[in-house]
Amino acid sequence: MYYSAYLVIYKLNNIKMNYYKLDWLFSENDLIISLPILLTLVFFTLYWFVSKSKMIKNLFYSKYDFDRASVNHIFFTKYFGFFSMGVVPTIICVSFLPNMSIKKLGLTFIHDTTIFSLLWILGLSVLVIPLVYFSAKNPKNFINYPQIRSKTWTTKIVLINALGWFLYLFGYEFLFRGVLLIPLIEPLGMWPAIAINIALYSATHIPKGLDETIGAIPLGLVLCLLTISSGTIWIAFIVHVVMAWTNTFTALKYNPEMQFLKK
């Protein structure tokens, strides 16, 4: 009995000793790994709760009629996403990470990979357009798309919607394929960096349902590999824009509650 008590006390002391031996120093390598992950978490969360805020939404719907309020509110959220996910995290990364630049984060044109990028953009677009087109016709898809819920659409609304998606996805892809991916490759290795990227990328799709959450896993893997191979974010960004535009305008066409008026 006394021997058992002694072992318990010894183990507790050992745990305490190991606890105090933890390295509390925050190294440059720790910063390179931690900052992109935290920036992604903080600024995507900020965007999400602003975009879903009932108080902000009511500001628009109390000021305008339903159709105009829906257009202005959704465009505001897209514009906010561009700044909160694209501009601000990038400024912080470039300012605090050693030897980091916008070019290193993938916002550049690399002559040697231009043809590679163009071919993949074309190939993936040819693949995803029919897939998205037919899935967008599913009545379940009408719950989320188009995000602008105006009953009557005009050419102006179509252009505003297209621009909103363009800005939002630029910020979104620059956050996930630039800020979250590229800085982590050197300190962690390519596959751990991709694993972290896919995990967070897929998690952001959870509110959109199981299908999109699962679909984000292989898509995220492909986009990460292509971003690393090309050294730029353009493949991921443009293909994502093609998907969003196809989904939105197909849903608009087949949604029985909406109509397009030519002016």
Secondary structure, DSSP 8 states (H G I E B T S, - for coil): -HHHHHHHHHHHHHHHHHHHTS-----HHHHHHHHHHHHHHHHHHHHHHHHT-HHHHHHHHTTS-HHHHHHHHHHHHHHHHIIIIIIHHHHHHHHHSTT--TTTTT-S--GGGHHHHHHHHHHHHHHHHHHHHHHHTSGGGGGTSSSS--SEE-HHHHHHHHHHHHHHHHHHHIIIIIITTHHHHHHH-HHHHHHHHHHHHHHTTGGG-HHHHHHHHHHHHHHHHHHHHHSSSHHHHHHHHHHHHHHHHHHHHH-TT-EE---
